[in-house]
């Protein structure tokens, strides 16, 4: 039985070479380019890009450009949603910091007034 890299999802359909010529276990990755959105491929762990290192697609091409574009757009929407949530979280943190600084400023102004009127 072939051995796969730890955490490698089960591969359906095609046999996956467990090791590349360099002796390292192959890993399953997912491409998120406009040309191949969501398409799984196996690659050497040293894989840097299509021109450097071994890779081989596992999934077939999508049946039409419509599906490819649809999947790409949905992925982009998801990424934008995550980015929006992260920005909203940052805004919340900054708002809380602003409130704390405003409270600290009010407190310091009160202390200053006390020192100015002290005999």
Buried (B, 14 or more C-beta within 10 A) or exposed (E): EEEBBEEBEEBEEEEBEBBBEEEEBBBBBEBBEEEBBBBBBBBBEEBEEEEEBBBEEBBEEBEEEEEBEEBBEEBEEEEEEEEEEEEEEEEEEEEEEEEEEEEEEEEEEEEEEEEEEEE
